[in-house]
Amino acid sequence: MKGYKPLAFDNGNLLLFHKGDLFLQKDGSMQKVFTLSGGIKNKLKMFCRLSVRLFRCEPRQCYPIGNKRYLAVYARGLFVIDLKAQTMKKLFSCREGFSDLLNVCVCPSGAPFIALFGDYGSNASHEAVHIYALYPDDSVQTIFTFAPGQIRHVHNILSDQNGGYFILTGDTEPDAGIYHANETMGQIEPVCTGSQQYRAVFGVSTQQGLLYATDSVTTENHLYLLQKDTPREICPLHGSVIYGTAYKNGCVFSTTVEPDETVRGILSYFSNKRGAGIRSNAVKVMQVDASLHVHEVASYQKDKMPMKLFQY
């Protein structure tokens, strides 16, 4: 499976990406099911895994939404891919000054919208940051706006088992941190803000509270359980956490090797100097069970390619 990127698991089918094509794998067999749009120029960028990393030309995230339809974060937009109809439709284009969405929240059954997501990117001008809702008719509307300078971007939106949604925002602004919204997103309030202790991308709503892993490049990272407005440390982490997923009886996530943010300009693209909060070049895959016991599943060494230029 070298060179194939897993995107989504849906009804026993594993959806994968490879050189511009989507494949479904089930019971040991693999079938090509779709070719992403983008023309010959984009195809050339997908010549090999390194070129895909360099040009950022793969789907960043993919989410099953039923009936062989998937939401895909791809090419600075949000698309719906229909494997039955063999169609791909762009639903949303990322704003100027922002990059690909970092995550999309597929809403629970009965919600008034299909999905929620927010602006993500460098936002160097500290512009207002929007949260958007995708409705059943495939329309996208702005549903909430953070004021200019309040936060840099939205990392993730998570369904809360107790109702509503958690909104994880970044990065170092005094108002960046964890927010909570009601079911209609009509009321959004801060829960914990103003510290790297509340800077997170990955989280899971559990019966005990919000389980989240911090995403700090500058300070040591930890896994926390947030109960009401008080975080309890579960364990220290080897590095920042961006990627992870929940499953029936727990969750799994990986630490990330990120570069030192004090290295700026053109040199930052070629630097392999780690941030102060990253303990080594090891990427740790961690599993958390329903009792909040943490286990290391695997460990991999970061390759020698520059972190920022070829992605973390």
GURORO-333718 format. One record per residue: x, z, y of N, C-alpha, C, CB in turn. Coordinates in steps of 0.001 Angstrom, whole numbers, padded with zeros to 6 digits, always signed. Each point is the difference from the previous one (the first is absolute). Glycine has a CB too. Layout:
XZYXZYXZYXZY;...
//
This chain:
+000820+000000-001209-000820+000000+001209+000861+000000+001269-001792+001213-001268;+003078-001447+001127+000877+000014+001164-000454-001054+001010+001921+000808-001429;-002006-000396+002704-000417-000923+001054-001486+000001+000260+001912-001376-000602;-002688+002083-000218-001444+000097+000192-000331+001317+000700-000418-001422-002059;-000452+001359+003046-000394+001204+000723-001418+000397-000402+001512-000618+001933;-001692+001812-002512-001357+000463-000304-000780+000261+001291+000825+001019-002159;-002059-001485+002210-000810+000153+001206-001189+000921-000193+000706-002259+000654;-001435+002109-001776-001213+000785-000195-000350+000050-001475-000818-000634+002287;+000160+001719-002680-000481+000145-001370-001520+000095+000060+002149+001167-000768;-002831-002054+000071-001445-000105+000137-000639-000340-001340+000272-000716+002389;-001058+001656-002941-000709-000223-001260+000914-000493-001121-002028-000501+001333;+003169+001139-001445+000933-000355-001057+000904-001165+000307-001644+000870-001521;+001453-001502+002664+000829-001133+000410+001028+000445+001036-001904-001583-000471;+003146+001187+000261+001046+000252+000982+000237-001273+000796+001074+001755-001480;-001289-001683+002795+000228-001150+000885+001428+000053+000509-002439-000066+000684;+003171-001050-000830+001403-000069+000401+000242-001188+000920+000664+001095-002152;+000408-000978+002941+000420-001079+000906+001373-000492-000427-001348+000975+001917;+001523-002316-001906+001301-000586-000325+000122-001365+000672+000063+001238-002214;+000864-001335+003187+000328-001268+000658-001239-000756+000502+002014-000127-001460;-002908+000855+002111-001155-000634+000636-001243-000097-000859+001611-001250+001291;-001516+001684-002545-001142-000080-000912-000439+001388-000443+000786-002244-000780;-002076+002360+000441-000545+001226-000554-000255-000201-001490-001045+000615+002227;+001356+000426-003002-000173-000030-001450-000812+001223-000425+002194-001259-000307;-002968+001096-000750-000682+001123-000632+000612+000234-001365-002138-000490+001250;+002498+001737-001510+000546+000366-001298-000953+000972-000680+002370-000353+000822;-002697+000092-002085-000848+000884-000780+000339-000158-001469-001833-000134+001725;+002019+001284-002385+000265+000014-001437+001175-000900-000389-002417+000471-000364;+003458-000471+001204+001208-000737-000324+000002-001462+000388+000241+001561-001812;-001378-002102+002226-000044-001404+000420-000045-000086+001517-001176-000639-002135;+001719-000456+002677+000046-000180+001447-000548-001371+000363+001988+001537+000169;-002789-001556+000900-000636-001244+000420+000107-000150+001516-001587+000113-001964;+002032-001283+002404+000006-000301+001427-001442-000203+000463+002312-001059-000156;-002703+001776+001240-001398-000034+000414-000211-000486+001432-000379+001846-001580;+001448-001884+002393-000200-000415+001393+001346-000315+000637-002086+001418+000172;+002070-002356+000775+001173-000312+000818-000306+000339+001446+000713-001834-001587;+000111+002677+002180-000218+000406+001386+000215-001175+000938+000715+002334-000561;-001513-002375+001626+000160-001058+001002+001219+000295+000857-002488-000423+000028;+002983-000582+000658+001158+000192+000852+000850-001236+000148-000020+002336-000673;-000242-003358-000125+000720-001254+000167+001369+000001-000627-001243-000318+002061;+001912-000826-001997+001303-000195-000629+001070+000877+000635-000660-002336-000548;+000549+002583+001857+000988+000831+000680-000001+001406-000562-000268-001371+002062;-000920+001910-002280-000098+001350-000557+000452+000019-001456-001891+000507+001571;+001615-001580-002291+000445-000100-001382+001525+000060-000100-002042-001352-000527;+002729+000676+001459+001462-000004-000006+000552+001396+000245-000017-002364+000811;-000682+003161+000020+000428+001370+000270-000111+000872-001249-000721-000270+002384;-000106-000156-003332-000215+000777-001214+000879-000486-001152-002342+000424+000747;+003429-001083-000408+000874-000596-001014+000514+001032-000997+000660-001725+001665;-000303+002912-001182+000502+001053-000876-000401+001344+000582+001945-001438-000755;-001682+002500+000000-000416+001334+000429+000662+000406+001317-000334+000616-002398;+001610-000947+002587+000689+000377+001232-000616-000702+001206+002110+000367-001305;-002477-001645+001166-000611-000710+001125-001392+000550+000304+001310-002056-000601;-002018+002479-000431-001316+000625+000215+000158+001288+000800-000862-000995-002156;+001874+001786+001811+000247+001239+000739+000438-000290+001434+000627+001134-002148;+000234-002113+002317+000530-000321+001327-001095-000484+000939+002187-000574-001048;-003050-000335+000571-001014-000615+000857-001344+000721-000022+001143-002146-000387;-001255+003239-000387-001243+000778-000055-001197-000895-000330+000960+001619+001668;-000825-002447-002683-001041-001003-000268-000777+000281-001283+001400-001660+001200;-001455+002933-001604-000806+000385-001152-001175+000855+000467+002031-000091-001511;-003075+000193+000730-001075+000942+000347+000563+001415+000051-001738-001498-001078;+001437+002201+002155+000517+001363+000133-000827+000976-000829+000834-000544+002304;-002148+000366-002272-000901+000835-000778-001139-000874-000509+000598+002070+001354;-001263-001615-002423-001135-000734-000542-000972+001000-000620+001434-002061-000431;-002735+001860+000664-000999+000978-000401-001192-000695-000653+000735+001526+001862;-001112-001151-003081-001212-000576-000601-001248+000557+000669+001205-000275-002185;-002168-000592+002499-001242+000447+000629-001221-000450-000808+001131-000085+002245;-000910-000293-003520-001103-000338-000883-000229-001486-000135-001013+002130+000617;+000480-002524-001791-000391-001389-000263+001172-000970+000169-002313+000564+000759;+003499-000129-001213+001224-000819+000060+000382-000402+001424-000559-000849-002264;+000247+001737+003205+000405-000193+001392+001030+001059+000366-002257-000991+000593;+003238+000581+000216+001087+000893+000388+000239-000118+001509+001060-000213-002303;-000785+001351+002923+000512-000006+001368+001510-000028-000070-002013+001264+000882;+002638-002170-000141+001453-000136-000024+000564+000071+001409-000154-001387-002079;+001142+002267+002271+000760+000050+001250+001125-001011-000141-000571+002467+000448;+000520-003518+000382+000899-001137-000213+000134-000796+001288-000650-000110-002435;+001882-000309+002755+000253-000926+001109-000673+000448+001294+000194-001842-001661;+000045+003117+002003-000511+000580+001254-001524-000075+000104+002149-000639+001089;-002808+000868-002200-001457-000001+000032-000570+000694-001217+000039-002114+001302;-001362+002216-001310-000722+000513-001158-000871-001124-000538+000012+002383+000904;+000141-002660-002194-000700-001106-000650-000891+000533-001114+001894-001567+000557;-002942+000823-000871-000753+000249-001219+000247-001172-000933-001777+001362+001223;+002226-001039-002441+000278-001012-001026-001070+000117-001075+002510+000060+000461;-003199-001153-000702-001068-000047-000998+000497-000842-001175-001829+000250+001779;+002142+000415-002889+000542-000720-001154-001056-000843-000694+001658+001820-000295;-002927-001423+000374-001072-000799-000583-000181-001300+000759-001125+002085-000771;+001005-001987+002088-000232-001179+000841+001284-000739+000326-001973+001142+000957;+003137-000521-001278+001308-000587+000314+000135-000273+001505+000071-001036-002303;-000415+002065+003091+000074-000116+001454+000813+001154+000580-002227-001181+000037;+002755+000943+001144+000753+001013+000734-000401-000109+001469+001961-000073-001657;-002515+001144+002212-000512-000034+001375+000651+001106+000827-002196-000954-000811;+002657+000582+002003+000605+000992+000897-001098+000745+000741+002074-001420+000265;-002028+002759-000352-001010+000834+000641+000486+000610+001303-000917+000483-002239;+002244-000314+002368+000544+000751+001125+001431-000439+000268-001491+001957-000539;+001858-002094+001811+001376-000315+000400+000599+001192+000733-000554-002462+000163;+001774+002832-000515+000674+001130+000635+000287-000306+001472+001022+000643-002216;-001109+000363+003040+000219-000154+001437+001467-000276+000317-001933+001526+000424;+002160-002141+000714+001359-000217+000496+000664+001361+000222-000671-002204+001100;+001927+002334-001536+000705+001267+000139-000164+000918-001193-000303-000217+002414;-000534-000195-003371-000192+000758-001234+000360-000898-001180-001830+001423+001060;+002008-000821-002222+000390-000761-001191-001104+000090-001048+002448+000433+000471;-002125-000801-001717-000975+000078-001078-000552+001418-000134+001181-001869-001188;-002446+001959+000802-000614+001303-000245+000782+000729-001083-002271-000882+000676;+002413+002193-000512+000750+000760-001001-000890+000369-001182+001489+000898+001806;-002758-000597-001550-000946+000350-001062-001413-000369+000418+001498+001873-000755;-002366-002039-000230-001428-000220+000220-000755+000993-000873+000338-002478+000547;-001345+003115+000014-000836+000938-000744-001256-000722-000475+000887+001958+001348;-001020-002134-002662-001241-000540-000558-000988+001161-000096+001224-001843-001319;-002339+001730+002002-000922+001122+000157-000823+000244-001264-000105-000493+002443;-000345+001730-002644-000800+000307-001184-001358-000683+000044+001176+002184-000179;-001779-002331-000978-001326-000607-000096-000996+000770+000869+000517-000804-002340;-001350+000080+003050-000980+000621+000879+000439+000116+001441-000772+001221-001946;+002052-001467+002225+000485+000034+001387-000546-001203+000768+002104+001214-000724;-002219-001104+002033-000535-001123+000777+000967-001167+000150-001362+001644+001206;+002604-001457-001623+000981-001077+000088+000771-000131-001312+000201+000381+002481;+000391-001558-002673+000769-000273-001210+001376+000657+000059-001229-002164-000264;+001861+002080+001423+001370+000509+000129+000276+000421+001435+000746-001484-001883;+000287+002326+002038+000476+000453+001307+001513-000192+000065-001898+001688+000190;+002406-002021+000991+001445-000150+000170+000334+000116+001479+000165-001476-002056;+001117+001683+002359+000413+000178+001385+001244-000789+000342-001011+002238-000059;+001249-002443+001348+001187-000713+000478+001266+000703-000475-001276-000807+002016;+002253-000011-002453+001293+000541-000407+001112-000884+000540-001019+001000-002079;+002126-000399+002488+001145-000770+000473+000795+000789+001016-001247-002112-000412;+002258+001483+000990+000902+000712+000910-000707+000463+001268+001883-001350-000900;-002831+000568+001392-000778+000363+001193+000919+000508+001106-001976+000565-001451;+002977-001377+001775+001017+000401+000976-000577+000302+001374+001616-001380-001248;-002749+000776+001574-000618+000218+001313-000956+001185+000014+000217-002428+000419;-000336+003117-001547-000886+001169-000121-001435-000330+000399+001957+001479+000463;-002433-002610-000962-001371-000419+000295-001010+000832-000780+000824-002317+000458;-002091+002182-000087-001073+000642-000753+000023-000495-001442-001402+000215+002094;+001013+000644-003020+000007-000317-001425-001434+000046-000517+002346+000942-000278;-002756-002007-000399-001383-000121-000453-000134+000303-001488-000395-001698+001781;-000780+002198-002149-000437+000070-001395-001140-000987-000161+000700+002447-000247;-000667-003198-000857-000971-001075-000224-000804+000281-001264+001515-001654+001159;-002732+001120-001181-000858+000083-001177-000343-001407-000467-000947+002216+000770;+001020-002406-002091-000435-001250-000622-001381+000228-000594+002395-000712-000502;-003358-000120+000897-001393+000164-000419-000334-000947-001155-000617+000697+002341;-000510-000459-003046-000360-000834-001158-000135-001483+000299-001144+001965-000873;+000881-002335+002132-000107-001424+000333+001357-000617+000336-002310+000426+000837;+003404+000302-001138+001380-000433+000252+000380-000011+001474-000172-001359-002040;-000635+001981+002894+000371+000127+001408+000872+001238+000190-002136-001160+000710;+003026+001108+000278+000888+001115+000324-000266+000421+001442+001772-000810-001648;-001964+002113+001852-000276+000519+001338+000876+001212+000279-002367-000845-000130;+002784+000989+001408+000718+001207+000423-000984+001158-000003+001636-001340+001421;-001259+002433-002109-000928+001115-000151+000482+001257+000728-000687-000953-002199;+002005+000998+002535+000556+001136+000743+001308-000440+000642-001085+001681-001574;+001433-001069+002706+001244-000333+000692+000714+001267+000447-000992-002178+000761;+002268+002299-001152+000868+001034+000545+000520-000465+001353+000656+000785-002323;-000579+000111+003276+000423-000341+001358+001458-000463+000015-001642+001670+000922;+002035-002484+000081+001401-000434+000108+000951+001193+000012-000746-002036+001258;+001802+001962-002068+000995+001067-000058-000365+001172-000881+000619-000678+002230;-001851+000721-002727-000425+001147-000812+000694+000016-001358-002210-000037+001163;+002221-001100-001832+000723-000170-001263+000687-001360+000041-001653+001476-001285;+002592-001705+000370+000644-001313-000059-000803-000971-000860+002229+001100+000312;-002757-000587-001430-000723-000874-000927-000726+000837-001046+001693-001835+000364;-002488+001163-001187-000707+000648-001108+000748-000295-001296-002233-000194+001206;+002569+001252-001940+000673-000154-001287-000984-000243-001140+001818+001470+000840;-002904-000696-000845-000913-000072-001132-001319+000658+000361+001932+000009-001604;-002988-000391+000908-001302+000649+000081-000421+000306-001432-000646-001208+002178;+000216+002448-002430-000300+000463-001357-001407+000579-000055+002439+000475-000406;-003185-000802-000623-001306+000618-000212+000190+001469-000354-000981-002205-000760;+000212+003069+001396+000033+001427-000264-001074+000338-001030+000869+000476+002338;-000489+000214-003420-000966+000381-001028-001146+000837+000564+001844-000068-001670;-001573+000769+002755-001016+000865+000604-000792-000703+001102+001446+001948-000539;-001256-003259+000654-000732-000777+001001+000878-000428+001158-002043+001223-000635;+001855-002445+001087+000773-000519+001117+001338-000569-000446-001116+001654+001470;+002057-001690-000526+001290-000651-000244+001125+000761+000685-001152-002216-000195;+002321+002221-000452+001227+000434+000649+000686-001233+000585+000254+001987-001587;+000298-001845+002796+000735-001075+000659+001423+000487+000231-002108-000914+001118;+003084+000219-001728+001404+000363+000120+000650-000914+001022+000077+000824-002392;+000504-000240+003440+000542-000786+001113+001457+000374+000252-002295-000156+001029;+003018-000726-000342+001403+000267+000309+000336-000470+001406+000582-000212-002427;+000668+000477+002891+001023+000648-000817+000479+001314+000641+000710-002266-000849;-000184+002173+002094+000611+001173+000632-000740+000448+001255+002179-000743-000908;-003282+000101+001237-000764+000364+001187-000626+001391-000184-000471-002452+000471;+000259+003214+000609-000580+001343-000125-001366+000017-000691+001236+000604+002057;-001995-001699-001935-001321-000046-000617-000008-000680-001363-000945-000024+002272;+002117-000405-002765+000065-000637-001321-000106+001061-001087+001418-001875+000926;-002080+001523-002022-000159+000940-001099-001228-000325-000819+001143+001745+001341;-001850-000712-001775-001144-000148-000901-001294+000253+000758+001412+000710-001959;-002351-001645+001812-001322+000112+000622-001071-000032-001091+000839-001116+002130;-002045+001533-001745-001131-000082-000933-001183-000633+000715+000803+002043-001271;-001509-002916+000539-001167-000693+000546-001211+000265-000882+001476-001788+001001;-002668+001707-000396-001210+000124-000810-000290-001317-000715-000914+001732+001592;-000186-001779-002359-000291-001152-000859-000206-001291+000773-001013+001569-001599;+000522-001479+002836-000274-001201+000788+001138-000341+000957-002423+000517-000176;+003492+000296+000154+001139-000160+000923-000431+000194+001450+001073-001583-001621;-002220+002215+001809-000486+000235+001361+000638+001205+000652-002125-001031-000662;+002749+001903-000137+000652+001192+000523+001346+000166-000680-002226+001089+000474;+003285-001105+000301+001361+000139-000523+000696+001139+000733+000107-002471-000579;+000452+003415-000190+000629+001175+000595+001380+000228-000616-002271+001021+000425;+003230-000515+000367+001325+000315-000557-000073+001206-000926+001086-000940+002055;-000298+000880-003138+000116+001129-000925+001354+000670+000179-001542-001133-001648;+002617+000349+001523+001364+000482+000213+000789-001118+000687-000109+001549-002047;+000680-001283+003206+000747-001024+000738+001249+000608+000629-002138-001255+000459;+003041+000363-000028+001126+000420+000821+001242+000453-000737-001672+000619+001594;+001762-000869-002903+001180+000410-000760+000256-001002-001108-000434+002426+000525;+001710-002581-000898+000331-000867-001119-000558+000541-001325+002071-000707+001227;-002474+001958-001230-000644+000601-001167-001345-000661-000300+001152+002162+000519;-001723-002831+000485-001308-000636-000164+000093-001524+000038-001047+002007+001044;+002263-002525-001113+000203-001458+000007-000051-000493-001443+001421+000102+002124;-002462-000843-002466-000188-000414-001384-000609-001389-000069-000272+002389-000675;+000585-003077-000420-000613-001292-000329-000853+000141-001258+001940-001237+001060;-001376+001925-002053-000688+000141-001288-000707+001344-000088+001701-001494-001077;-002940+001473+000626-000746+001229-000226-001135-000225-000976+000595+000770+002286;-001087+000320-002862-001116-000042-000948-000903+001185+000286+001405-001165-001772;-002698+000913+001889-000962+001088+000150-000280+000591-001369-001035-001084+002040;+001273+002392-002190-000237+000700-001260-001037+001098+000221+002359-000501-000785;-002773+001136-000307-000943+001109+000113+000619+001170+000741-001088-000725-002121;+002422+000852+002045+000681+001104+000684+000239-000278+001475+001078+000565-002148;-001056-001847+002545+000291-000368+001380+000703-001347+000051+000153+002422+000627;+000406-002754+000523+000727-001262+000150+001433+000179-000473-001462-000665+001942;+001827-000049-002998+001375-000025-000480+000707-001150+000698-000639+001002-002260;+001718-000724+002985+000699-001077+000710+001508+000211-000038-001989-000299+001494;+002711-000825-001410+001460+000023+000017+000469-000508+001360+000129-000357-002523;+000844+001024+003103+000431-000362+001343+000859-001264+000008-000092+002412+000615;+000178-002999+000556+000656-001300+000195+000990+000104+001154-002037-001227-000876;+002851+002251+000878+000948+000198+001092+001370-000563-000352-001254+002046+000692;+001829-002782+000237+001360-000520-000186+001026+001019+000483-000843-002359+000269;+000426+003238+000634+000948+000889+000686+000066+001408-000578-000427-001319+002024;-000616+001757-002746-000021+001360-000549-000319-000052-001488-000716+000936+002233;+001061+000142-002947-000253+000041-001446-001496-000145-000275+002031+001466-000341;-002340-002198-000713-001391-000276-000337-000509+000928-001094+000352-002373+000659;-001673+002582-000662-000627+000890-000959-001353-000546-000426+001201+001946+001013;-001661-001454-002152-001372-000208-000440-000786+001238+000412+000700-001495-001969;-001853+001265+002637-000809+001106+000508-001422-000095-000525+001422+000105+002057;-002087+001043-002092-001439+000060-000209-000611+000576+001264+000238+000280-002528;-001080-001074+003186-000644+000424+001240-001380+000563-000318+001275-001742+001324;-001461+003020-001025-001292+000656-000176-000490+000438+001361+000587+000774-002339;-001723-001360+002762-000507+000155+001373+001061-000535+000946-001407+002040-000616;+002090-001178+001385+001030-000494+000919+001359+000619-000279-001759-000339+001715;+001954+000816-002972+001253+000662-000357+000653-000699-001181-000895+002177+000854;+002087-002772-000666+000698-000642-001121+000809+001003-000812+000109-002107+001325;-000178+001979-002657+000805+000830-000908+001003-000894-000703-001902+001648-000337;+003173-001277+000402+001033-000821-000626-000098+000067-001519+001488+000381+001978;-001500-001557-002614+000000-000088-001458+001430-000139-000521-002296-001051+000047;+003062+000137+000561+001396-000171-000414+000730-000870+001020-000644+000237-002442;+001973-000120+002513+000793-000914+000839+000096-001366-000669+001326+001942+000928;-001059-002978-000127+000086-001364-000506+001359-000609+000339-002493-000254+000240;+002882-000739-001032+001310-000621+000124+000094-000892+001241+000216+000082-002489;-001349-000567+002960-000018-000882+001165-001411-000142+000524+001991-001236-000870;-002170+000364+001819-001328-000245+000562-000874-000709-001029+000972-000128+002329;-002286+000212-002145-000939-000600-000945-000923-000958+000737+000103+002047-001470;-000140-003297+000996-000890-001020+000561-000991-000468-001063+001806-000734+001610;-001342+000567-002845-000812-000650-001025-000448+000987-001073+001226-002131+000434;-002471+002022-000841-000532+000834-001060-001440-000377-000291+001541+001853+000662;-002079-001269-001725-001388-000291-000354-000572+001168-000795+000468-002488-000017;-001781+002642+000119-000688+001013-000793-000518-000622-001284-000638+001260+002082;+000472-000438-003106-000676-000435-001215-000928+001131-000431+001956-001503-000707;-002594+001384-000439-001087+000898-000378+000400+001474+000042-000888-001822-001423;+002055+002152+000901+000380+001404-000123+001204+000396+000844-000919-000086-002269;+001224-000680+003293+001137+000346+000830+000427-001147+000881+000720+001587-001730;+000563-001621+002043+000520-001078+000850+001469-000231-000329-001648+000572+001842;+002152-001693-001388+001417-000331-000155+000472-000629+001300-000230-000337-002521;+001470+000647+002928+000541-000570+001239+001505-000132-000151-001865+001013+001395;+002460-001780-000482+001460-000155-000019+000574+000400+001346-000172-001856-001694;+001365+002436+001665+000716+000236+001246+000618-001320+000471+000476+002419-000653;-000030-002434+001887+000518-001220+000615+001373+000264+000607-002348-000791+000470;+003221-000204-000520+001304+000092+000665-000117-000751+001325+001282+000156-002228;-001309+000600+003328-000194-000594+001330+001260+000160+000850-002471+000489-000137;+002672-001416+001092+001213+000041+000822-000102+000993+001151+000398-002370-000602;+000755+002710+001127+000114+000877+001157-000634-000681+001215+002122+001038-000936;-003134-000398+001528-000714-000606+001132+000794+000035+001292-002108+000665-001082;+003237+000066+001093+000816+000024+001218+000845-001262+000127+000059+002497-000115;+000081-003261-000977+000704-001290+000060-001001-001039+000493+001608+000631-001906;-001356-001209+003067-000991-000866+000628+000573-001404+000245-001055+002021+001079;+000177-002906-000601+000420-001358+000311+000264-000813-001249+000967+000836+002111;-000170-001890-001948+000275-000927-001100+000713+000694-001159+000128-001869+001657;+000685+002899-001349+000732+000706-001048-000941+000714-000967+001904+000288+001588;-003087+000090-001105-000929+000740-000857-000452-000831-001199-000762+001277+002005;+000765-002607-001858-000456-000867-001087+001024-000074-001135-001309-001328+001668;+002566+001675-001379+001063-000122-001000+000547+001355-000445+000583-002199+000995;-001125+003269-000437+000510+001327-000303-000500+000491-001365+000092+000491+002465;+000791+000216-003175-000381+000694-001226+000200+001507+000141+000611-002040-001329;-000556+002495+002573+000121+001432+000261-001366+000649-000165+001936-000384+001588;-002010+001392-002427-001270+000672-000259-000392+000926+001142+000471-000140-002438;-001791+000306+002597-000504+000984+000937+000313+001408-000468-001805-001578+000661;+001794+002528+000267+000386+001375-000327-000939+000639-001018+000971+000205+002278;-002210-000677-002353-000963+000565-000940+000036-000635-001376-001402+000506+001931;+002309-001464-002151+000114-000695-001283+001228+000538-000722-001132-002094+000916;+000929+002744-002067+001071+000767-000631+001026-000854-000739-001618+001836-000213;+001231-003011-000277+000951-000862-000709-000588-001394-000108+000925+001962-001305;-000234-002861+000616-000500-001358-000229-000891-000089-001237+002056-000875+001097;-002445+002012-001646-000873+000010-001175-001463-000072+000430+001711+001338-001285;-002458-002201+000618-001451-000085+000183-000643+000732-001165+000146-002229+001247;-000888+003285-000960-000614+000829-001031-001480-000348-000148+001650+001843+000483;-002084-002059-001714-001414-000197-000298-000541+001321-000526+000321-002487-000509;-001325+003028+001200-000502+001330-000299-001475-000063-000419+001653+000987+001637;-002001-000142-002582-001373+000114-000469-000507+001408+000302+000405-001726-001824;-001654+001813+002284-000638+001289+000252-001282+000047-000820+000989+000167+002352;-001129+000862-003194-001200+000077-000819-001099+000778+000713+001414-000132-002060;-002546+000307+001399-001159+000633+000621+000265+001457+000385-001452-001530-001321;+002438+002157+000665+000347+001388+000311+001090+000106+001059-000645+000609-002317;+000999-001762+002901+001022-000097+001052+001401+000285-000527-001724+000678+001658;+001928-000868-002964+001356+000047-000541+000679-001341+000267-000691+001668-001797;+001934-001623+002259+000727-001197+000412+001076-000322-001030-000449+000510+002435;+000489-001769-002868+000983-000437-000984+000703-001258+000504-001375+000997-001877;+002683-001072+001670+000728-001233+000296-000175-000969-001170+001690+001258+001433;-002208-002441-001153-000256-000999-001028+001211-000905-000201-002438+000071+000566;+003069-000454+000536+001132-000930-000083+000829+000106+001268-001317-001567-001481;+002544+001050+001398+000888-000034+001159+000729-001339+000021+000285+002526-000053;-000249-003153+001221+000661-001302+000155+000946+000070+001199-001997-001224-001016;+003062+000452+000950+000933-000058+001118-000393-001128+000949+001838+000932-001454;-001894-000624+002739-000226-001025+001014+001076-001074-000115-001083+001693+001538;+000697-002980-001449+001005-001060-000077+000855-000024+001268-001531-001347-001482;+002505+000454+001534+000960-000001+001104-000445-000850+001181+001777+000361-001670;-002953-000963+001596-000481-000817+001112-000367+000885+001192-000849-001730-001628;+001098+001251+002870-000357+000785+001181-001477+000395-000025+001790-001185+001303;-002054+002447-000979-001340+000559-000168-001051-000680+000870+001075+002148-000562;-000775-002286+001839-001007-000526+000922-000189-001509-000179+000585+001820+001627;+000509-002546-001837-000077-001456-000112-000737-000419-001260+002133-000191+001270;-001874+000897-002373-000609-000374-001285-001077+000963-000466+002136-001054-000588;-002630+001872+001502-001052+000993-000255+000544+001206-000755-001694-001838-000036;+000962+002936+000164+000446+001256-000602-000134-000071-001512-000671+001263+002068;
//
